[in-house]
Amino acid sequence: MFKKFLLVGLLAGSALITGCAMQPVVPVDATETISIPGQSQRDIYKKIRQWFSQYFVSGKSVVDYENPEAGTIIGNGIAQIGSTLGVVVNSIHYNIRIDTKDEKFRVVTKIIKHTNTDSDSTYDVSNVTSGRNAAALAHVATIVADIKKYVTNTKHDPSW
């Protein structure tokens, strides 16, 4: 119990010293549509499903829904985005939905919540700094860029 009070005191003190303005956590959506001329919905879907298989490898990141005919995959993930004083791990929980059509796909991401993990537990965070929000958005943008790079890579050789 004393450790938690000490940790909270340190976090509050560091926020006051650095002048960090806190803001309430609100779900954040981002949508991007990517064109891939000449590729069928089926081929795009298969590549995106392969990306999910390689990227969602822990038990904490899972594919919740997939429909090859409709071209939709929905997954939920958890990602570490930093730490506080090297003691508390900062994470985001996010949802990612990808819809595919001939020659394009749409990625819809939603940052659902922020959590902290210390030596005792993991708990939801109700207020974060603008820097933490920026780190969360940057991480989601990196995920989308990684999907785009994977799907548009022409070096996938099925005949290896």
Order of alpha helices (4+ residues) and beta strands (2+ residues): alpha-beta-beta-alpha-beta-beta-beta-beta-beta-beta-alpha
